[in-house]
Amino acid sequence: MLLLALFLTIACGLALRRFGYAADLPFTVVKYGGSILWGAMVYWLLATLFVTGRPFKIAFGALILATAVEFFRLWHAPALDAFRLTTAGALLLGRVFSLWNIVSYAIGIAAALALDRILLAVRRAN
């Protein structure tokens, strides 16, 4: 279930970034929607790796990791900057530091945490 959530989140994020502007979605929806999905993806990735972990601890770890990646954008090295100019580099590391991205990641992580808790409750009820 966690792996499916991870792959669905990645697919939605890629689709939003690829087709969002073509679908005439506003910049803020594409930009920050992608960041929200990226934060959720980090949560699902950690939840997949630490299956027995507590959801709140996973969420905290995801927020720390996502924030660290955002602050990592402030560090510049020629090879790193060259990677950031690639599609993979832009999707994984981003290009420009933004506090709004951290807010978006937190929203995505909170949404994934809420969904994970709902799915956990449903599994326990069955």
Sequence and secondary structure as in RCSB ss.txt:
>XXXX:A:sequence
MLLLALFLTIACGLALRRFGYAADLPFTVVKYGGSILWGAMVYWLLATLFVTGRPFKIAFGALILATAVEFFRLW
HAPALDAFRLTTAGALLLGRVFSLWNIVSYAIGIAAALALDRILLAVRRAN
>XXXX:A:secstr
 HHHHHHHHHHHHHHHHHHTTTTT  HHHHHHHHHHHHHHHHHHHHHHHTTTS HHHHHHHHHHHHHHHHHHTT 
  HHHHHHHTSHHHHHHT SS  HHHHHHHHHHHHHHHHHHHHHHHHHHH 
